[in-house]
């Protein structure tokens, strides 16, 4: 496969140079580099690993993935081999991956997160982690990312454990029922030590088979991703960028419904430094390569030498 690498697409995320702003989202590209058979990974900015927990998890029963007219429903349930196996069998391969590797950290207690984060910190080939705070806190029953107090406590505990490892925090797009919007939680995350933000995780959703009258997922509910959520996340990225991240100098990684280069370009104009592709890779394993090629043409057509100069550059003058 011919490389699509272009100097125009080179960017920087929290001090880490990336070949492009396009990343493979956590949980959608295997544990590490399983997509190398269909993609040139040296063109990808980064791979986010599957979310890793302290102990192995089988995940939810099947069916746990299904499709809607405009996206994917999934209730995988954080299936993964656990940090002990990940550290002994997967991390040693990370140094040979020709793009940045970002470890995804998940858990149900602060102790869970700390154990996984400590192992990631011991791996020089993993310079950054993404903290999945959409896991329910077993002590309080609410997602860490939905409660400012719990979020602050978790990230403040993680920051010293991670040392120089950069920390992205992956927030939920839904804060209904709480007085806290995504920008409020973003401020809390950065104050507690986050170097950047990933916006956003999936939207809680469900589907029903009208013939059998049974839920489409064995878990009943799951997370919605794909084109159905894209416009929602564009607004969240725009709001967080304008209300907080731009002036604070905090980079945003946008995730939600990128299946075409135009989707990625929208996120960049709304304020994202990088974009993640998740469900789009299930539909087309070469989606990321096509998005990268499209972004290169778009950047050239905009008359700029670097895609990073287009971050947040929406033209609000309609006259």
Secondary structure by P-SEA (a helix, b strand, c coil): cccccccccccccccccccccccccccccccccccccccccccccbbbccccccccccccccccccccccccccccccccccaaaaaacccccccccccbbbbbbbbccaaaaaaaaaaaaacccccbbbbccccccccccccccccaaaaaaaaaaaccccccbbbbbbbbcccccccccaaaaaaaaaaaccccccccccccccccccccccccccccbbbbbcccaaaaaaaaaaaaaaaccccccbbbbbbcccccaaaaaaaaaacccbbbbccccccccaaaaaaaaaaaaaaaaaccccccccccccccccc
